[in-house]
Amino acid sequence: MDWKTTDFPEDIASLSVHRDTVYVGLFDSTLRALDAASGKEQWSVELDNWETLLEATESGIYAGAGSYLNSVNTDGTVEWVIHADDQLRGITVNNGTVYGSDDAGYAYAVDIGGTLHWKTELMFSTVSDGQRTTHFGSPLGAPIVQGDTVYVTGGNYLWSLGIDDGSITSHLKFGESEITTQVVAAGNRLFYGGGPTVIRAVNPDDGSSEWTFTPEDARAAGAAAPPVITGDSMFVAANEVRDSTPIPAMYRLDTADGEVDQRTVLPGPTTWLKFIDGLLYALIDKDVYILDSETMSVAGYFSPDTESRHFLLVPANEELYFTMGKTLYRLSTSV
């Protein structure tokens, strides 16, 4: 452990790192900036609501606080605020535009100057036997931008929106169950998990499913965290049920075809999974386990001296930031 700080008055809700500054959003509605080398606070500012979403970039810090999207300068001054229709679920900053989604089923594009570029309701209608049915999508996680398309998960659909005007170009149904993880983009594919199918690989050009992965002989299974992709390998934490026994497992898959390269059983269910410099960092219960990505064996672990239901695991600049309640740790990746 490089350092830890316990000076926060409330639990940590979000965290983002840019260059030599760590930005922390608390459940008391304050946004705080810390020196990454020492953990010392540089400034704090109070926003309209507690910040569950945080993206620090070269152009500024963007905080999703309840239904408010805030742009904050690197000196702590608020540049602009936009009010969404409901609780924001995810934000992504890409090429001078902030993309967001909210619980009311809307996706947004806002330029970094604070001007709303477009707003799209995730819905479509079908007619069967003379009856019209309207389908809505309640977004899960941050939008993904690839080329001229913005992808948003909502309900059991993957929505594709035109980047220029937000028009819906497709809505791919994910079987009969809801998507349960954020979408991950790699190469020319999108990957996401949910329901009995742990992972699905999708061609973003036409929305077609290229392959799916479900553990063999498992009575039930589901993705426990968004997949982690490095090179041609994908690491997936899956909760399996075999002979009525829950088994937390980790798989290494080939991203080309979903074939299993290796499987290992974990000490417990994984809620966060990150990759840094050949090592996997998995949050299991309240401990951070370190796994060798080649052998899938446990190389070490870090156990915090606090407990809370609020926790985050954020890699940045070859370091790992771990929050548990009101405590922030910076961990050396050689732990």
HELIX and SHEET records of a PDB file:
SHEET    1   A 4 TRP A   3  THR A   5  0                                        
SHEET    2   A 4 THR A 327  SER A 332 -1                                        
SHEET    3   A 4 GLU A 319  MET A 324 -1                                        
SHEET    4   A 4 PHE A 311  ALA A 316 -1                                        
SHEET    1   B 4 ILE A  12  HIS A  18  0                                        
SHEET    2   B 4 THR A  21  LEU A  26 -1                                        
SHEET    3   B 4 THR A  30  ASP A  35 -1                                        
SHEET    4   B 4 GLU A  41  GLU A  46 -1                                        
SHEET    1   C 4 GLU A  51  THR A  57  0                                        
SHEET    2   C 4 GLY A  60  ALA A  65 -1                                        
SHEET    3   C 4 TYR A  68  VAL A  72 -1                                        
SHEET    4   C 4 VAL A  78  HIS A  83 -1                                        
SHEET    1   D 4 LEU A  88  ASN A  94  0                                        
SHEET    2   D 4 THR A  97  ASP A 102 -1                                        
SHEET    3   D 4 TYR A 106  ASP A 111 -1                                        
SHEET    4   D 4 LEU A 116  GLU A 121 -1                                        
SHEET    1   E 2 MET A 123  SER A 128  0                                        
SHEET    2   E 2 GLN A 131  PHE A 136 -1                                        
SHEET    1   F 4 ILE A 144  GLN A 146  0                                        
SHEET    2   F 4 THR A 149  GLY A 154 -1                                        
SHEET    3   F 4 TYR A 157  GLY A 162 -1                                        
SHEET    4   F 4 ILE A 168  LYS A 173 -1                                        
SHEET    1   G 4 VAL A 184  ALA A 186  0                                        
SHEET    2   G 4 ARG A 189  GLY A 194 -1                                        
SHEET    3   G 4 THR A 197  VAL A 202 -1                                        
SHEET    4   G 4 SER A 209  PHE A 213 -1                                        
SHEET    1   H 3 ALA A 220  ALA A 223  0                                        
SHEET    2   H 3 SER A 233  ARG A 242 -1                                        
SHEET    3   H 3 VAL A 228  THR A 230 -1                                        
SHEET    1   I 4 ALA A 220  ALA A 223  0                                        
SHEET    2   I 4 SER A 233  ARG A 242 -1                                        
SHEET    3   I 4 THR A 245  ASP A 254 -1                                        
SHEET    4   I 4 VAL A 260  VAL A 265 -1                                        
SHEET    1   J 4 THR A 270  ILE A 276  0                                        
SHEET    2   J 4 LEU A 279  ILE A 284 -1                                        
SHEET    3   J 4 ASP A 287  ASP A 292 -1                                        
SHEET    4   J 4 VAL A 298  PHE A 302 -1                                        
END                                                                             
